[in-house]
């Protein structure tokens, strides 16, 4: 439904997008890079007083480098070769930001990547701030391309908030182990109020009323809710 609503309605626009997608893997020398593509959107100027905060380029690139390392490992397992793939010499990274200096900073710090300074729809992996509406929209568009990308949950990484929208129903998580420091036991349910940008999350337990707790997210598994 979302993909249909946000489709390019005009034929000329659709053709222009298709041409752009076909050419996006070509380098300056015209050669086609058939490797995976990652994208980052670095937020530097808006909503940094109350709603969000600035994140260093290194925080984004940590997830990008891990993504490409995983793809190299997949390549070696699939082909049986010990050497790295050709695309690993200059991995493609599409870069978007509200601050021009972030682009030059990233190119200087990470010379092994080929930075392209335009937002792209055809990326394989995206790192951004979940507190941004642009990041939220990108995740939703990813979800409309399930045949291409699979489960979009594994194709996007937020450096602050998890995906959410205002005034939605609560999302519940189940404890997969005890957490004695806060009295949480295996099977307990918690509702995530917010992430803390430090590896922990602010939660409210269904068993302890309104008591809020700070808990590590790796101890919980989200409960999939169905809408009848």
N, C-alpha and C positions, 0 to 999 in steps of 0.2 A: 504494500500500500504506500509506504513512504517513498520507495523508489519510483512509483508511478507519479506521485504528487510532485516530486522534485525532478522529474525527467525534463530533458531539453525538448520543449514542445515544437520549436521551429526547426524545420528540416535543415536549413543552412547551419544553424548552431549545432545540431547533432552531428553533421558531417565534419564541422570544424573540430569538435571534441574527439571524434573518432580518428581524424588525421593526427591530432596532437597525441593521442594515446599510442598510435602506431609509431610515431617518431620519438617518443619520450625515451626509449632505450638507446637511441643513437647518440654517440659521442660527437665531439667536435670534428673528428676525422671521418665520420660517417659510419664507423664500425658499430655493429649491434652488440650491446652488452646483454647477454641472456641470463645474467645472474639475478638474484633477488633484489628488491628495492625496499628501502626503509624511508620513513619520513619523520621529521620532527617539527613541531611548532613551538618556538620559544617565546614565552610571554614576558615582556619587559616593562610595559608602560601602564596598562590599564588595570584598575581594581586591585592595586597592590597595597592599599592602606588598610582596608578592613576585610574584604572578601578573600583575597589571595595574597601570595607573596612571591617575590622573585626567586627563580631557581637557576643555578649555574648551568652552563652548557654541559658540564661534566655529568650532571645528574641525568640528563637526557641521553647522552652518549653512552653511559654505562649500559643502558638497556639495548641501545643500537648495537654495540660491540658484542654483547651476549647473543643477540639475534643472529648476527653474521657468523659468529663462532658455531652456533647450532647448525646453521645452513651448511657450513663447511664440513661439519661432522656428518651430516646427512648425505652430502655429496660423496664422501669417502666410503661410507657404508653402502651406498647404492651402486657405486662404480667399482669398488674394490681397489681403488688407487690410493697410494700413500701421499702423493703430492697434493697441494692445494689446487682448487679450480682456477681457471684463468681469470674469472671475474673478481677474485679476491684481491688482485693487485690494485684495483681501483673500484671499490664498491660504490654503488649508486646511492645517494642520499638526497632526497628532496627536502628543501629547507624553507620554512615560512616563519616570519617573525614580525612583530610590530615595531622593531627597532633594527635599523640597517646595520648598526655596528655588530650585532650578534652574528650576522652572516660572515663578516670578515674575521671575527674572533674564532668562529668555528673552523673556517678554512685553514687558519694559521695553526690551530691546535691539533687538527686531525687531517694532515696532508694525504693520508692514504685513501681518503674518501673523495669522490667526485660530487661536489655540492652543486645542486641546481636550485636556483633561487625562485622557484615558482611552486605554488601549492599544486599537488597532483592527486587525481582520483585513483590512479592505477598503482598505488603503492602496495607492498606486501606486508608492511609493518609500520605502525605509527606510534610515536612517543609524543605526548603533549600533556597539558594540564587539564584534568577532568573538571576543574572549576570554570573552564572556558566554554561558552556556548558553541564555539567553532569546533572544539574537541568533541563535545557531545554530539554535534551534528555529524562529524566525521565517523564516529563510532556507529551511529544509526545508519549511515550510508554503507558502511562496511557490512552491516547486518543484512542489507538488501542484496548483497552479492555473495550469498552463502555458497553458490555453486562454484565460485572462483576462489574464495578465501576460506571456506569451511566455517567453523564456529568463530565469529568475530571476537569473542572474548580473548582468544589467544593471539590476535593480530594487533592489539593495541595495548599500550602501557601508559598509565597516568602517573605523573610524578607528584600529584597531590591527591585530589578527591577521586573516589571511585565514581563510576557512572551513576547518575541519579538525575531526577527532574523534580521540580517543585510541586508540592501537594500530591505526591504519589502515595500509594499504600505502603505500609511498613514492610521492610525486607527482613526476614528472620534467618538466623544462622544457628546451627546445632554444634555444640562442643563435641569434638572427636577425642578429647582427652581431658583429664582433670587439670584444673588450674588452682591449686590450693591457696595461693596468695590472695585470691579474691573469693574463695569458696565456691568456685564453679566446678561442677561435676560432669562427667561424661553424659551426653544426651541433653544437657541444659540448653535452653533457647535464649538467645540474646538478639536485640535489635540494634543495629549500628546507627548511631546518631551522626557521627562524622569521623573522618580520618584525621590524623594528627600530623601527617607529613614527616613522621619520625619512625615509622615501622609499627606504630600502635594505632588502635582505634578506640573512639569513645563509644561506649555501649550502655544500654539499659537492659537489665535482665527481666525476663517475664516472671521469674520466680522470686525476685527480690523487690518487687514493686517499682518505685521510681529511682532506686539507687543506681547511680551511674558508676561505671567502672572503665578503667583503661586496660585493654587486653591486647595480646598479640594476635593478629588475624590468622596466622597459620594454624591455630588451634581450633578453627571453626570451618564448617562447611555450609554453604548457603542452602537453604531449603527451597526447592523449586516450587513456586506457587502457580496453580492453574486458575484461570478465570473462566467461569462457566457462562 
